[in-house]
Amino acid sequence: MRFCPALVAILLIGATIAAIAPFDVAFDAATFGSAAGRVGLIAALALIGAGCADRVGLRLEAHGAARPLLVGIAAAVAVAAYVAAIDGVLFRAALPASYVQIFETTGLRDRLVYFMLRAFNENLIYRLFVFSTLFYLISRIKGVPAEELSPVPVWCAIVAAQILNIGMNVAALSPDPFTFAAAFYDAIRYVAPGVLWGWLYWRFGFLTAEVASVGCHIFLQPALGVLL
C-alpha cells in the first residue's frame, strides 16, 4: 500500500472522533462501548480501505480538477440547499416531531460539532472502507483491472455502500412502519447525498468527498435551524 500524508491525517482524525463517540450503530455494536476498541477498529477499517483503494486506483488526496477542493465546497453548498429544500419545504409537514425537536432544543454549535464529526467517520466507514473494498472485490471477481471495469458495477458499489449505511442508521432505527413513502424520502434525503459523496471520492479523491460531506453541515445546519 502506498503511504501518503493524507492517510496519516485520515487515521488521526478518524481515531480521535472514534474515541469521542461511535456515532454509527454497527460500529458501536462491534466495539461494545469501548473507546479503545473504536480507535482500533476505525484504524483497521481505514487501513483496509486505503489498501483496497490503492489496488483499484482510488486516491485519498484531492485530484482530478484544477482545484478539486473547490469541487468539494461547491458540492457541499449544493447538497445543503438540496436537503434544506427537502426538509424545510417539500416534506416539512411530514417530518417526525422528534426530528424537528432536535433543531428546536439543540444549539447550532452543538449540532455542527455532532454532525460534522459524524460525517467524517461515516465517510471513512462507508466510502473509504465499504466502497473501496467492494470495488476491489468486484475487480477481483470479474478478473478485470479496475481501469477496465464498466462504470455500472462501480456505481452499484457506491449505491450499495450508502444503502447499507442508511439501512442501519436511519431506516432500522425508525419507530414508524416501513412504507413506500418512507423509503422514497430516505432515498432522496439520505441515499442520494451519500451517492454523490461516493462519486466525488471515485473521481476527485477521498479528501474531496470529506470536504463536501463534512462541509455540507456548515451551510445545512443554520438553514434547517431557521426552516424547522
N, C-alpha and C positions, 0 to 999 in steps of 0.2 A: 504494500500500500504506500502510495506517495505521501510523504509528510508535507504539511503546509501550515503556515501560521493560522489560516482560517480554522483548521481542525482544532488547534490548541484553544483558540478563542471559543469555539462552539463547546468544547469539553468543559472549559472553566465556567462559562455562563450557564450551560445546561446543568452541571453538577451543583452549582450554587442555588439555582432555582429548585432543583430536586430536593436539596437539603431543607429548603424552606417549607415546601408543601408538595404533595404528589400531583394535585390537580386532576389527573386522568384516572378514571375508575379502574381500568385494567392494571395500570401501572401501580396504583395504590394496593390493589389486591395481591399483586405479585410480590410486593415488598413488605407486606404485613405490618405496615405502620412504622417501619424502621427508616430513619433518616439515612443511616449508613448504607442500608440496602438500596435505598433510592439512588444515592450517589453512585454506588457500584453498578446498578442496572442501567442508569442513564448513560454512564460512560461506556458500558458494553454495547448498548444499542447504537451509540454514536460511532464507535469504532467499527462495528459490524457494517453499519450503513455506509460509512466512509469507504470501507474496503470494497463493498459491492459497487458503490458509485464509481470508484476508481477503475473497476473492471469493465464497466459499461460506458465509460466516457462522460459520466456526470461529474460536474465540478462543484467544489464547495465555494470557491471565490467567485465574486461577481464577474461576468464576462458577457460577450455576445452583442454588445452595443457600444457606441462611443462613450456613453455614460450610463452603465447598466443600473447603478443605484438610483438614478433618476427614473428609470423604468419602474423600480420598486416603489418609489414615492408616488408616482402617478397612479400605479395600481392601488396603493393604499387609499388615496383620495377617492378614486373611482368606486372602490368597493364600499368605503364608508358612506358615500352618497347613495349607493345602491341599497345597502342594508337599512340605512335611515329611512329611505322611501318605503321599503317593505314593512318595517316595524312601525314606523311613525305615521304612515299614510294608508297603504293598501290593506294591511292586516291589523291596524291599530285596535279596532273594535273586537277582534277575536283573540287578542293576546291574553294569556293566563294572568290572573291578578297577581300571582306570586312572582311572575317575571317583571311586571310593571313595578311591583313594590321594591325591587332591587334598586331602581333608579329614583324612587321616592325616599328611600331610607339610607342609601349608601352614597357618601360624598364622591365627587368627581375624582379626587386624588386617590381614594381607596379603590375605586373602580379601575382607574388607569393602571395602578400597580398590579391588581389582580389579573386583569385581562391581558396585559402586555406580558407578564411573566408566564401566564398560562399559554399564550400564543407561541412564545418562543419554544417551549418544550413540546407543545403539540406538533409543531413543525418538525422538531427533531425526531419525535417518535414516528409520526405518520408520513412524513415526506422523506427525511434522511434515512430512517431505518426501514419502514414498511415499503415505501415506493421503491427505494433503491434495491432492496432485497428482491421484491417481485420482478423488477426489471432484469436483474441479474439471473434469476431463476428462469424467466421466460426465455432469455437469450440462451441459457444452457440447455433447456428442454428442447427448444427448436433447433439447437445446433447451429445457430446463425450468429455471426458477430453483431454486436449491438448496433453498429452503424448501418447494418444492412436490414435490420428489422423494419417491418411495416409500422407506421405510426399507430395502427389500430390497437395492437396488444399493449403498447406503451400507454395509450390513453386509457385502456381498460385498467391498467395497474394504478394509474393516477386516481381514477374514479373509485376503484375498489378500496384503496387506502383511506380515502375520505369517508366512504360509506361505513367502513369499519369503525372509524373514529366517531361518527355521528350516531351510528347504531348503538354503541356502548355508552357514550357520554351524553346523548340527548334523548334519543327515542326510548332506550331501555329504562331511563330514569323518569320518563313522563308518567304522571298518575292517570292521565287520560287514556281511554281505549284507542287502539290503532284504527285509524280511518284513512281513506284516500286523501281527504283534505289535509290531515296532519302530515302525511307522507309528502304531499305536494309542497306544503310550507317548509318542512325540513329540507327538502331537496333544493328549493330556490334560496332559502335563507342560510343554510349551513353547508350543504354539499357543494353548491356552485362556487362559493368563495374558496373553499379548500381545493377544488379542482384547479382554479386559477393559480393558487399558490404552488400546486404541483407542476403546472405548466411553466411557471416562472423559474422554478428550480431546474427543470429539464432544459429550458432554453437559455436562461440567464444566470444560473448558478444558485446554490443554496442560500447564500447570504442575500441575494436579491429577493428571494422568497421571504426570508426573515424580515428584511426591511419592510416589505409590503404587508406581511401578516401582523407583525408587531406594531408597525407604524399606523396601520389602519385605525387602531383604537385611539390614537391621538386625535383623530377627527371624528370618529364614530361616537365615543363616549360623551363628549359635550353635546353632540347633536341629539342623541337619544335622551339625554338628561332634560333637554328642552321639549322634545316632541312627546315624551311619555310622561 
